Amino acid sequence: MRNPKLQELAKRQMNSDFPKEVQEEKQKFVTFGKGVIFQEDYAVLLEIFKPLKKSPLDFVDTGEIELDCGRVVGLNIYNHNLKSIPDSIGALGALESLNLVNCFIKKLPHSIGNLKELRHLNLLNNELTALPENISGLSNLITLDVECNRLTGLPEGLWNLRSLEELQLSQNFHLIAISERIGNLTNLRYLRLNLNYITTLPEGLTRLCGLKELALYSVPVTQIPKGIEKMVSLELIDLRETGIKKVPKAMAHLPNLREIYVDDKISCPWRLRKLLRRELY
């Protein structure tokens, strides 16, 4: 949320129009391209971009750094060999969107849980084997994408993210289980588990009454959990290349179901056949 005081301070700094009574506030800013940035945030950016042997100033006009009133609210780094993220990232208290895609990151710092304003976290195509337990501190997180990593499990803190609406866990080939506590994510709308080695779906999944999309492509599950008829918001389910042999009759009671993606090995009740699809795209 925009802070009127910060807006005024940033405006005055850009216009070199600080009266004497706000000289102390002025010292908190440094010039950043055509604007200004808080010294504390700038120090964090220096650490983040240090492995690239580049200055944050090299990314001012590329869209990789988004500022609002001198604070970093968005950080979008794609296809750079970062390998790690400094613990100081937790000091970016205004950060709302963090995209670190294809950056060879092996581990997230513990301080990631301090980013209370974070709404979107995209860690697609890195080398993460685990997520920190204190990810539960991201109480405002709406989307989490950790597709194409090396996760072997998921922290219990993940199931405390009650604001989460989209969870992308596809292509973590060592991920073999999902906790029953997934049912705590009552705001979840999209769950994608494609190309994992999960063999059993927890019954807690059926508590996700707001879920619209459940993607299970090439997941070796053999059964849909009992109670799927309680998932009344479900619109799309992908069962292709799973171990499921038959679409459950209970799915005929899902009022919003529009698409069921199957392959030739899966049989389907007559009432649901008009919803069958063979290709997702």
C-alpha positions as semicolon CSV with decimal commas, in nm:
position;residue;x (nm);y (nm);z (nm)
1;M;0,000;0,000;0,000
2;R;0,133;0,342;-0,092
3;N;0,244;0,553;0,205
4;P;0,151;0,925;0,162
5;K;0,442;1,037;0,380
6;L;0,692;0,838;0,174
7;Q;0,538;0,971;-0,146
8;E;0,587;1,327;-0,032
9;L;0,943;1,264;0,084
10;A;1,033;1,095;-0,245
11;K;0,878;1,377;-0,444
12;R;1,071;1,640;-0,255
13;Q;1,396;1,450;-0,291
14;M;1,350;1,425;-0,668
15;N;1,282;1,797;-0,688
16;S;1,568;1,888;-0,452
17;D;1,305;2,073;-0,249
18;F;1,362;1,953;0,106
19;P;1,309;2,221;0,371
20;K;1,547;2,224;0,666
21;E;1,308;2,040;0,897
22;V;1,323;1,728;0,680
23;Q;1,696;1,714;0,614
24;E;1,720;1,414;0,845
25;E;1,463;1,226;0,634
26;K;1,647;1,321;0,316
27;Q;1,958;1,143;0,436
28;K;1,767;0,815;0,428
29;F;1,749;0,829;0,047
30;V;2,008;0,788;-0,226
31;T;1,969;0,877;-0,593
32;F;1,871;0,577;-0,804
33;G;1,848;0,642;-1,177
34;K;1,588;0,912;-1,223
35;G;1,440;0,852;-0,880
36;V;1,543;0,774;-0,525
37;I;1,569;0,466;-0,307
38;F;1,601;0,412;0,067
39;Q;1,961;0,349;0,166
40;E;1,862;0,031;0,349
41;D;1,696;-0,116;0,041
42;Y;1,985;-0,012;-0,181
43;A;2,232;-0,191;0,047
44;V;2,031;-0,512;0,007
45;L;2,029;-0,478;-0,372
46;L;2,406;-0,438;-0,371
47;E;2,438;-0,775;-0,195
48;I;2,189;-0,949;-0,423
49;F;2,359;-0,839;-0,745
50;K;2,715;-0,882;-0,616
51;P;2,754;-1,240;-0,758
52;L;2,674;-1,100;-1,103
53;K;2,948;-0,839;-1,068
54;K;2,695;-0,576;-1,161
55;S;2,547;-0,272;-0,993
56;P;2,172;-0,245;-0,924
57;L;2,192;0,067;-1,139
58;D;2,243;-0,161;-1,440
59;F;1,887;-0,285;-1,386
60;V;1,709;0,046;-1,329
61;D;1,538;0,058;-1,670
62;T;1,497;-0,316;-1,732
63;G;1,195;-0,374;-1,512
64;E;1,387;-0,607;-1,285
65;I;1,366;-0,365;-0,993
66;E;1,031;-0,205;-0,912
67;L;1,016;0,090;-0,673
68;D;0,734;0,266;-0,496
69;C;0,815;0,575;-0,290
70;G;1,179;0,474;-0,265
71;R;1,109;0,121;-0,144
72;V;1,167;-0,198;-0,343
73;V;0,827;-0,356;-0,406
74;G;0,920;-0,587;-0,692
75;L;1,233;-0,784;-0,779
76;N;1,234;-0,979;-1,107
77;I;1,554;-1,166;-1,187
78;Y;1,552;-1,415;-1,476
79;N;1,827;-1,637;-1,614
80;H;2,114;-1,510;-1,399
81;N;2,363;-1,728;-1,213
82;L;2,285;-1,601;-0,861
83;K;2,319;-1,942;-0,688
84;S;2,223;-1,788;-0,352
85;I;2,021;-1,507;-0,197
86;P;2,172;-1,304;0,091
87;D;2,009;-1,317;0,431
88;S;1,967;-0,941;0,412
89;I;1,675;-0,985;0,170
90;G;1,457;-1,007;0,478
91;A;1,512;-0,632;0,525
92;L;1,307;-0,551;0,211
93;G;1,000;-0,486;0,421
94;A;0,789;-0,343;0,136
95;L;0,859;-0,625;-0,112
96;E;0,537;-0,755;-0,269
97;S;0,660;-0,960;-0,566
98;L;0,975;-1,173;-0,589
99;N;1,059;-1,357;-0,911
100;L;1,385;-1,551;-0,913
101;V;1,356;-1,771;-1,221
102;N;1,631;-1,999;-1,354
103;C;1,891;-1,853;-1,118
104;F;2,051;-2,181;-0,996
105;I;1,947;-2,109;-0,637
106;K;2,008;-2,402;-0,404
107;K;1,875;-2,262;-0,075
108;L;1,655;-1,982;0,051
109;P;1,772;-1,777;0,351
110;H;1,583;-1,810;0,679
111;S;1,503;-1,439;0,661
112;I;1,264;-1,497;0,369
113;G;0,995;-1,540;0,633
114;N;1,034;-1,173;0,730
115;L;0,880;-1,050;0,403
116;K;0,538;-0,983;0,550
117;E;0,411;-0,787;0,249
118;L;0,509;-1,051;-0,008
119;R;0,217;-1,152;-0,233
120;H;0,388;-1,342;-0,515
121;L;0,690;-1,573;-0,491
122;N;0,814;-1,735;-0,813
123;L;1,111;-1,972;-0,783
124;L;1,063;-2,159;-1,110
125;N;1,351;-2,371;-1,239
126;N;1,608;-2,352;-0,961
127;E;1,789;-2,618;-0,756
128;L;1,603;-2,601;-0,426
129;T;1,583;-2,923;-0,225
130;A;1,380;-2,770;0,058
131;L;1,183;-2,464;0,161
132;P;1,252;-2,300;0,498
133;E;1,013;-2,383;0,781
134;N;0,951;-2,016;0,855
135;I;0,790;-1,969;0,515
136;S;0,483;-1,960;0,737
137;G;0,576;-1,597;0,805
138;L;0,459;-1,503;0,454
139;S;0,106;-1,448;0,579
140;N;-0,004;-1,242;0,276
141;L;0,134;-1,476;0,010
142;I;-0,114;-1,540;-0,273
143;T;0,094;-1,734;-0,529
144;L;0,386;-1,972;-0,476
145;D;0,559;-2,132;-0,775
146;V;0,839;-2,382;-0,710
147;E;0,801;-2,581;-1,032
148;C;1,113;-2,750;-1,170
149;N;1,317;-2,774;-0,853
150;R;1,451;-3,067;-0,651
151;L;1,221;-3,062;-0,349
152;T;1,219;-3,382;-0,146
153;G;0,954;-3,265;0,100
154;L;0,751;-2,966;0,211
155;P;0,775;-2,779;0,543
156;E;0,485;-2,787;0,788
157;G;0,488;-2,408;0,784
158;L;0,364;-2,413;0,424
159;W;0,022;-2,531;0,540
160;N;-0,022;-2,217;0,751
161;L;-0,036;-1,987;0,447
162;R;-0,409;-1,921;0,467
163;S;-0,401;-1,646;0,199
164;L;-0,249;-1,877;-0,064
165;E;-0,458;-1,907;-0,381
166;E;-0,217;-2,075;-0,623
167;L;0,038;-2,346;-0,545
168;Q;0,260;-2,479;-0,824
169;L;0,466;-2,786;-0,725
170;S;0,504;-2,957;-1,063
171;Q;0,825;-3,130;-1,174
172;N;0,983;-3,190;-0,837
173;F;1,071;-3,548;-0,916
174;H;1,171;-3,642;-0,559
175;L;0,849;-3,516;-0,402
176;I;0,656;-3,824;-0,289
177;A;0,394;-3,700;-0,040
178;I;0,156;-3,416;0,041
179;S;0,050;-3,353;0,400
180;E;-0,307;-3,396;0,522
181;R;-0,272;-3,037;0,640
182;I;-0,312;-2,914;0,284
183;G;-0,677;-2,886;0,382
184;N;-0,581;-2,579;0,588
185;L;-0,528;-2,380;0,267
186;T;-0,894;-2,286;0,246
187;N;-0,836;-2,003;-0,007
188;L;-0,649;-2,225;-0,253
189;R;-0,788;-2,204;-0,607
190;Y;-0,518;-2,372;-0,823
191;L;-0,309;-2,675;-0,726
192;R;-0,065;-2,820;-0,979
193;L;0,123;-3,139;-0,890
194;N;0,219;-3,259;-1,239
195;L;0,518;-3,489;-1,291
196;N;0,589;-3,572;-0,928
197;Y;0,614;-3,912;-0,757
198;I;0,325;-3,864;-0,517
199;T;0,156;-4,203;-0,476
200;T;-0,134;-4,109;-0,245
201;L;-0,354;-3,801;-0,232
202;P;-0,444;-3,700;0,125
203;E;-0,810;-3,688;0,229
204;G;-0,741;-3,335;0,351
205;L;-0,750;-3,237;-0,016
206;T;-1,129;-3,267;-0,013
207;R;-1,150;-2,981;0,238
208;L;-1,044;-2,741;-0,038
209;C;-1,397;-2,636;-0,122
210;G;-1,278;-2,333;-0,322
211;L;-1,031;-2,522;-0,543
212;K;-1,099;-2,466;-0,915
213;E;-0,815;-2,660;-1,079
214;L;-0,639;-2,981;-0,976
215;A;-0,358;-3,090;-1,209
216;L;-0,223;-3,443;-1,161
217;Y;-0,067;-3,515;-1,499
218;S;0,183;-3,804;-1,478
219;V;0,147;-3,850;-1,101
220;P;0,137;-4,219;-0,997
221;V;-0,170;-4,195;-0,773
222;T;-0,420;-4,477;-0,808
223;Q;-0,722;-4,328;-0,633
224;I;-0,908;-4,002;-0,588
225;P;-0,974;-3,948;-0,215
226;K;-1,322;-4,017;-0,083
227;G;-1,528;-3,705;-0,039
228;I;-1,427;-3,538;-0,366
229;E;-1,792;-3,437;-0,407
230;K;-1,726;-3,177;-0,133
231;M;-1,493;-2,988;-0,369
232;V;-1,788;-2,798;-0,511
233;S;-1,584;-2,525;-0,685
234;L;-1,377;-2,768;-0,893
235;E;-1,389;-2,678;-1,263
236;L;-1,096;-2,874;-1,410
237;I;-0,912;-3,192;-1,316
238;D;-0,627;-3,351;-1,511
239;L;-0,590;-3,728;-1,461
240;R;-0,378;-3,812;-1,767
241;E;-0,092;-4,059;-1,722
242;T;-0,188;-4,137;-1,362
243;G;-0,256;-4,478;-1,210
244;I;-0,627;-4,402;-1,186
245;K;-0,837;-4,650;-1,385
246;K;-1,182;-4,500;-1,339
247;V;-1,327;-4,154;-1,283
248;P;-1,525;-4,171;-0,955
249;K;-1,904;-4,152;-0,987
250;A;-1,905;-3,899;-0,703
251;M;-1,757;-3,642;-0,941
252;A;-2,095;-3,626;-1,114
253;H;-2,213;-3,426;-0,812
254;L;-1,963;-3,144;-0,869
255;P;-2,182;-2,857;-0,994
256;N;-1,905;-2,650;-1,153
257;L;-1,700;-2,926;-1,314
258;R;-1,640;-2,841;-1,681
259;E;-1,335;-3,040;-1,794
260;I;-1,189;-3,381;-1,706
261;Y;-0,863;-3,461;-1,884
262;V;-0,804;-3,833;-1,925
263;D;-0,620;-4,080;-2,147
264;D;-0,746;-4,398;-2,311
265;K;-0,674;-4,610;-2,002
266;I;-0,931;-4,433;-1,783
267;S;-1,298;-4,527;-1,793
268;C;-1,564;-4,274;-1,707
269;P;-1,929;-4,285;-1,593
270;W;-2,173;-4,207;-1,872
271;R;-2,295;-3,889;-1,697
272;L;-1,949;-3,738;-1,711
273;R;-1,844;-3,832;-2,062
274;K;-1,944;-3,500;-2,212
275;L;-1,678;-3,337;-1,991
276;L;-1,392;-3,555;-2,113
277;R;-1,092;-3,398;-2,282
278;R;-0,779;-3,562;-2,422
279;E;-0,543;-3,267;-2,456
280;L;-0,506;-2,980;-2,215
281;Y;-0,403;-2,727;-2,477
